[in-house]
Amino acid sequence: MIKVLIVDDSAVVRKTLSRTLDEYPDIEVVGTAVDPFVARERIAALEPDVLTLDIEMPRMDGLTFLSKLMRFHPIPTIMVSSLTPKNSEMAMRALAMGAVSVVPKPGTQFSVPDVQNVLVQAIRAAAVAKLQPRAAPTATDAPRDLGIETSHKILAIGASTGGTVAVETVLREMPRDAPGTVIAQHMPAGFTNSFAQRLNELCAMDVREAKEGDDIVPGLALIAPGNYHMVMRRNGARYFISLNQEAQVHHQRPAVDPLFDSVAKCAGGNAIGVILTGMGADGAAGLATMRNAGAHTIAQDEKSCVVFGMPKEAIKAGGVEQILPLAAVGRAILSSRVLASAGAVKA
């Protein structure tokens, strides 16, 4: 049984979340709190496994409370946020501070039709999450440019729970002329644009939320928009993005498998596939397809994962060539045989 404490200043939201979660036999709402001060007392008394936390609350905002919580009493925490530009940006900061995931607050334009499924899947993932220490990013020299023509090389990354920090870690290692990069991160609509904007500020590569028809070119990383599958297409020497709202895959949209399958078909041995932390099996079959097509494939190791689900399933499916700690993934990409074959200097 997963014990959940709901922290939100809205009585309507607290009742809605409680009523929703009561439908699931493996989840028990052990209590609610109107603000972080009440939450602090109820955490001590009720010992919840998972916390849902609002961003904007009286007396103490959610980010301030999350910072204190991660420092003194770490608990897997899901941010439940209204979709305003300010809150979306704050949600990204919360993920960087140690929150496990973010879901839209019920009643927002992004919360239907599957907010209930998103919330329940997030809680189940949080319950098995292994919280990682959050060290403040240190200033580093800009990654050295590859100095080669990489227009026909592709980097494809898939991630879920804990993936925002993992993706950031990998992309910060990529130089300005890194191969065209496509990323499927499990994240609801309304948050992926803020995620891309945050990465764009931190990385040497340009990073943005993908749009229909975007070209996949060196020095650009494209994030699959929430509620859309993203696949790669090819027209002659041109690689480009196609988006669709076909059925969810592994209860996800965007999902990793459709992206990886399309990269295998279009790029074959000119691709590098990376599967990072996350719950479930999404990406396992697609990474195996990529490896069978000649791609170089990498999985994050168990110790550095928040949830060792997706990498574990990819390893079991035979799709993984290298298993590495998160800190070594970027270097492995840059020194891979795919880039070495194009004349890149190994890192």
N, C-alpha and C positions, 0 to 999 in steps of 0.2 A: 504494500500500500504506500502510495506517494503522499506525504503530508504537505499541504500547501497553505501558506499564509498569504492573504490578499491585502495589499497596502494601497489604498486609494482614497482620496478625500470625498469622492462622489458616492453617495449611498446607492444611487441607481447602478453604477458600475459594479460596486461590491456585490449587490444582489444579483446582477446579471451574470457575473463571473461565477459566483457561488452556485447559482442554479444550473449553469452550463456544466460545470465540473462535477456536480452531483450525479450527472447521468452516467459517469464512468466508474465502474466498480474498482478500478485500480488507483483511483485518485480520491483523496479525502481533504476537503477544506476544513482545516482544524481551527481556523479563526480568521478574523479580518481586523484591519487597523485603519483609522482615519488619517493618521499621519505618522512620520517616523518615530516620534516620541512614544506613541502607543505601541508601534511596531517593535521597538526595542524591548519593551516589557514582555510582549507576547512571544517574541523569539525565544527569550530566556525561559518562559513558562511552557511553551508548546513544542519547542524544538522541531520546527518544520524542516522538511527536506528541500523545499523549493519556495522561493519568494516571488510573487508578482508585484511589481513596483511601478507606480505612476511617476511621471517626471515632474509635473507641476503640482505642488501641494503647499498648504499653509505651514508656517513656522519653520519648515526645513524642506528644501526641494529634494527631488529624488537623487540627483547627482551627488549632492553633498552627503546624503545618507549612504548612498552606494559606496562612496569613497571611504567613509568611516567603517562601513560593514566589511568591505574587502580587506581593510587593514586589521580590524580587531576580531571579527567573527565571520569569516567568509562563508557564504551560503550561495548555492546556485541561484541566480536571480534573472528573471525575465522582465524586461521593461515593457510595460503596456502603455502605449503612447497615442495621443491624438495626432492626426496627420496635419501639422502645420510646418512650414519651412523651419521655424525655430526648433520645434520639438524633434523633427527628423534629424537635424544637425546634432541636437543634444543626445539623441538616441545613439548616434555614431560615437559620440564621446563616451557614453555609458559602456558600449561594447569594448572600446579601447581600455576602459577602466576595469573591466572584468565581468560585466554582465554577460550571460550566456547567449541570450538572443533577445530580439525585439519583435513584438506583435502589435498590430493596430488595435486601438481601443474599440470595443463594440459601439456601433452607432455611427462610425465614421464612414465616409464614402468608400474606403478601401476595405471595410470589414466584412462585406458580403461577396460571394455566398459562403465562403469557407473559413471565416475567422475562427469558428469553433474548432475545426480540424487543425488549423495553424496553431492555436493555443494549446490544444491537447498534445500535439506532437512536440511542441516546444517544451512542455512540462515533462513529458517522458524522457526527452533528451537531456534536460537539465538534471533530472534525477540520477542519471548515470555519469554526469559530467565530472571531469577531474579538473578542478580549478587550477590554473597555471599562475605562477607569480607574475605580476605586472611590473616590470622595470620601466622606468621612464626612458623613452627613446633618446639615445645619445647622438650628438652631432657626428656625422661621418663624412668622409670625402665622397664626392659624387662618384658613382660607379664608372669605371673606365669604359669608354666606348669600344664596341667590338671592332669597328673599323673595317667591316666587310659588307658586302651586298647580301642582305638577308630577306629580300622581298618574297622569296619562295619558301621561307621557313616559318613555322607556326608553333606557338606555345599555347596549350589549352590547359586550363586549371579548373578543377571542380572542388567545392567545399560546402560544408553545412555548419553545424553547431561548432562555435569557436573559430569559424573560418574567416571572419572579418580581420582578426588579428593575424592569422596565419597567411592570408593573401597579402596583407600589408607587408609582412615580414619578407615574403618572397619578392614582391614587386620593388621594394626598396633596394634590393640587390641588382635590379635590372638597369642596364645603361640606357642612355637616350636612344640608341639605335638597336635596342633589343628586338627580337622577332615580333611580328604582329601577334598580339596576345588576346585570347578570348576566354572569358571567365564566367562560369555558372556558379553563383553563390546562392544557396537557399535563403531567400529574403522576400518578405511581402512587398507588394506594390507600394510605392510612396517612399520607400527607404533607399532603394538602390541608387537613385540619383545623388542623394547626400553621401552615400558610401563612395561613389565614383568621384565626387568633388573632393572629399577628404583625401582619397588616394592621390588625386591629381596634385594636391598641395604638397604631398610628402615625397613623391616619387620623381625620378628623372624622366621617366616615360610620361607621355600624355595619357591620361585616363579619363574616360567618360562613359556614361550610360549609352548603350548601343541603340541605334535607330535603324529602321528598315533600310536596307541598301547600303549601309556604311561599308566602306572599303576597309579591309584588314591589311594594314601596312606596317612596316617597321617603325618602332618608336611609339606605337599606339596600343593601349590596352582597352578593350571594350567589355563592359559589364552587362550581363543579361538583365533586362529590366524586369522588375517584379511582375508576376502574373503572365509572363511570356516565355515560351521556350525560345531559345536562340540556337540557330544552326548556321553552319558555314556552307556557302555555295561557291562554285567556281565557274568562271566564264573565260576560257582561254587561260591567260596568265593572271587574271584578276581573281582575287579572293574577296568575297563580300558576305554581309550578314543578311539573314532572313529570319524574321520573327513570326511566331504563330501562337495561337491559343488553343491548340489541340489538347486532348485529354491529359490530365496530370500523369506523370510517371513517378512511381514510388511516392505517391501523394504530394508531388512537388511540381510547381511550375513557376520559375524555370527549374528544369532538371538537368543533371549532368550527362546522363546517358545519350539523349538526343544530340547534344553538342559533340561529345566524344565520337559518336558514330559518324557524324557528318565530317569531322576532321579526318577520321580514318579514311573515309571515302575520297575526300578532296585532296588531302595532303600526303597520306601514306607515310613513307619513311622520311619525309621532310618535316615531321611534327614531333613535338615533345609533349607528353601527357603527364599531368601531375594531379594526384588525388590527395586532398588534405583532410583534416579533422572533420568529423561529422557522423551522425547517427544513421543507421540503415545501410542499404546496399546500392544506392544510386551511384552510378559511375563505374561499378565493378565490371559489368558486361561491356560497357563502352570502352574502358581502358584496355580490356582484353582484345577487343576488336582493333584498337589502335596498335597494340603490340603486334598482333598478327599481321597488320598491314605494314610493319616495319618501323613504327615509331619507337622512340626511346621513352620509357615509362618509369615514373617515380611515385612512391607512396611515402607519406609522412609516417614516422615510426610511432609505436604505441606510447612510449614515455612522453613524447612532446605533444601528443594529441589531447584535446579537451575530451573528445569522445572517439575512441578507436573503433568506429563502426565501418564507415565507408572504406578506409584504407585496409582494414582487416578483410572485408569481403572481396576487395580487389585482389589482395594477395591470394586468398583462397581460390579465386577464379583463374589464377595464373596470368593475370595481366600486368604484373609488376616486375620490372627489371632491377630497380634499386629501392631499398627501404632505408630511409635516412631521417635523422632528427631534423626538425624544422629549420634550425640554424644552418644546416648544410644543403638545403634544397636549392637555394639560389645559385650557389657555386656549382652544384651538380648540373644545373640547367646550362650554365655558361660553358662548362667543360664537357658537355655531352658530345657523343659521336656525331649527332645531327649537326651541331654547329662546327665541330672540328672538321667535318667533311667539306664545309664551306670556307675553311681557312682561318677560323677564329683561333686566337691565341688562348690556350687553356688558362683558366683562372688559377 
